[in-house]
Amino acid sequence: MRRDADWISMRGLLAFAGGAAAALIASRLLPPVVAQAAGTARASAGRDAFDALARDHRIILSLLDRMEHSPDRAVFDRTQLLLRLKHRLAAHAMAEEDVVYPLLHDRAQAVEHTRQLYSEHAEMKMHLYALEQIPKDDPRWRTRAGELRRLIEHHVDQEEEVDFPKLRQVMDQRETARMSGEVHREKALLL
C-alpha cells in the first residue's frame, strides 16, 4: 500500500509541475501573440500604425519633464520616475530597433538616418546609466535628466517629421498593418 501512496504523490507532483510549466510558458508567449494580433487588427481598421509610437514619445517626454522639474530632495519620486522611464523606453526602443528601423533602412532606403537613430538610442542608454549612478538628491541629476530630454526630443522630431512619413510613403496598407502588429508584439515582450 505504501508504494501506491508514493506513486500517487509522485504523479500529483508531476502534474503540478507540468501545469506550472505550462502556465509559465503561456504567460510569456501569449501576451506577444495577442498584442501582435491586436496591433494588426487596429491597423487594418484604419488606425495609423505610427500612433502607438508617437503616444510613447509623449509619455516618455512627460516622464522626463517630471524628472527634470523634480526637487532635489524627491529621491523616492526620482527613483520611481527613472524606473518607469527605463521600462517604457526599453519596450519602445526594442520595437523601433527590431521592426521600424530595419524597415526604414530597407524599404525607405534611409541608411544614414537609420544609423543615426540607432546611435541616438545608444547615447540614450548611456544617459540612463549615468542617471542611475548619480545620487538622486544631487543637483547634477536634474541637469543630466534635461540633457536626456533634449536628446530624446530631437530624436522624436526626426522620427515623427522625417522618418515615419518616409515609411508611410513606401508601405502599403498590408505592410503597415503587419508592421503595427510586430511593433505591438515587441513592446509586449517587455511591458
N, C-alpha and C positions, 0 to 999 in steps of 0.2 A: 504494500500500500504506500509506503514512503516513497517509493520510486515514482508512482503515479503523481503524487503531490509535487515532487520535484519537476516532473515533466510539464505539468500544468503551469507552474510558476515560470518555468523557462519559456514556455510558449507565450504566456502573458507578457513576459518581459520583451520577447522578440516582437510581439505585436505592438507593444507600446513604442519600442524603438523605431519600428517601421513607420508607425503613424507620425511620430515626432519628426523623422527624417522627411517624410512626405510633406508635412506642414511647413518645415523649414524650406524645402525646395520650392513649394508653391508660393511661399511668402516672398521669395527672391525673384522667381520667374514670372509670376502672374502680373505684378504691377507694371513692368515694362511692356508686356504684351498688350495689356488693357490700355495703357497710355498710348501706345502706337496706334491701335485701332481707333481710339477716341480722337487723336490728332488727325488721322487720315479722314475720319468722318467729318470733323469740323471743317477741314479744308475743302472737302467735297461739297459741303453745304454752303460754300461761298465765303467762309471766314478766311481772311488773309493769313497765310502761313507764317508771316513775319510778325504778327501781332503779339504772340506769346513772347518772342524775343524782345520786342520793344517794351512790353509790360515789365519784363525782368529788368531792363535798363532803368525804368522809372523806380522800381523797388530798390535796386542797388544804389542808385544815386540818392534816394531818400535816406537809406541807411547811412550812407557816407555823410550826408548833411547833418544827421543827428550826431554822428561820431565827431565831426569837426566842430560842432557847436556845444558839445557836452562840457560841463565844468570839469576841471582837473580832479576834483575830489570824487567824481562819479565813477569810481573804479569798477564797481559791480556792473553798472549800466554799460560802460565802455567794453567790458569783457563780453557781456551778452550781445551787444551790437556787433562786435568783431566776429563772434562765433556765427551769428546769423548771416553776416555778410559773407564769410568764408563758405558757408554751406550753400547759399544762393549763388554765389559767384562760381563755385566749383561745378554745380549742376549746369549752369548757363554756359560756362566755358567748355565743358565736355560736349554739350550739344553743338556748339559752334565749331569746335575743333574737329569733331568726328563726323559732322554732317554738312554744315553750312560752308565752312572754308574749303573742303575738298570740291564742293560744287562750284564755288566761286572761282577756284583755281582752274578746274577742268571745263566747266560749262561756259563761264563768263570770260575765260582767258585772262583773269586778273591775277597773274602770277606774282607780281611785285606787291600789289595790295594785300594779297593773301599772306605773303611772308611777313609783311609789316604787322598785320593783325596777330599772327602767331607770336611775333616778337613782343608786341604790347602785352599779350597775355602773360608771357614770361616775366615781364617787368612788373606787372600787377602782383604776381606771386611773390616777387622779391619784396615789394612794399608790404604785403600781408605778413611776411615773415618778420620784417622789421617791426611792424606794429605789435606782433606777439612778443618780441624781445624787449621793447621799451616799456618801462613800468607805466601802468595805466594812469598814474597820477602825475606823470612827468609832462610838462608843457610841450616837449618835443613830440609827444604822441599826437596831439591835435594838429601840429604842423605836418606830420607825416600823413595823417588822415586827409588833410587838404591836398597834399601832393598826389595822393592816390585818387582822390576825387577828380582833380584836373586831368589826370591821365585817362581815367575812365570816361570822363565827359568828352574828351577829344576822340577817343576810341568809338564811343556811341555815335557821335556826329558823323564820323567816317562811315560807319556801318549803315546808319539809317538814311543818310543823304546820298551816299555814293554806291556802296557795295550791295545793299539789299535791292535798290532799284535796278542795278545791273542784272542781278539774278532774276528778278521779276520779268525782265525783258526777254531773257533767253529760255525760260522754263515755261512749259505748257501747264495746263491745269492738272493733268495727271501727275506730272513730275513734282509740282508744287504740293499736291496732296500727299504724295509719298514722302517728300521732304518733311512736311509737317508731322506726319506720323513718326518719322525717325527722330526728329527733334524732341517730341514728347517722350519717346522711348528712352532716349539718352538721359533726359532730365529725371525720369522716373527711377533710373538706376541709382541716383544719389538722393533724391527727395523722398 
